[in-house]
C-alpha cells in the first residue's frame, strides 16, 4: 500500500460572525417574535466561511427553526428533518429584516 503525505497548515480564524447586523437582527427577532424566541448560542464551525464574507458585505448568520422536535439534529445528521411549519415565520422574519434595515 502506497503512503500519501500532504502538509496541513492550521490557522486560527481571524474573524467572527459578530457584527452590527447581528445585533440588528437580534433586535428584529425580539421585537417581532418576543424575547423568548431568541437564543444566543455558542459559536459553531458552520459559520467559519461566512465570517470572511462579512469582511466585504454586511450580514448576519442565523439559525431559523432549529431545536424543535423535527429539527433537533444538526444538518448532515441522518435524522435531520426540515421543520416546514417554521417556514412562514422565517419568511416573516426576512421581510421584517428587509423592512427595518437602513
Phi, psi and omega in degrees: 000131181276134178274138176246132178235143178210131181287140178240131178251119176267134178226151179277137179298139181266338189238159173236170178270005178284130183203172174300324180294325177298316178294323177298312180297321176302315180295322178296317179299312182297319181289322185275329187236348180103156182296329185287347180276328183281136176221123176275125183251162175296152179304143177233156181285354180296346182248014186298321178284325182300326180299330177287324177299323183293347176287340183246333182222143178290147179182177179215143179258117182229153172253128181248125175077020181273146174102350176286177182301319181286329185246033182282350179258149181289162176305149179074001174277141183299337181263003179297137179219130179291129178274094186292343179292340181272354183301315178300320177292324178297317178298316178301317179300312181297323176295315180296321177298312181297318182294327186260355183281134180270000000 
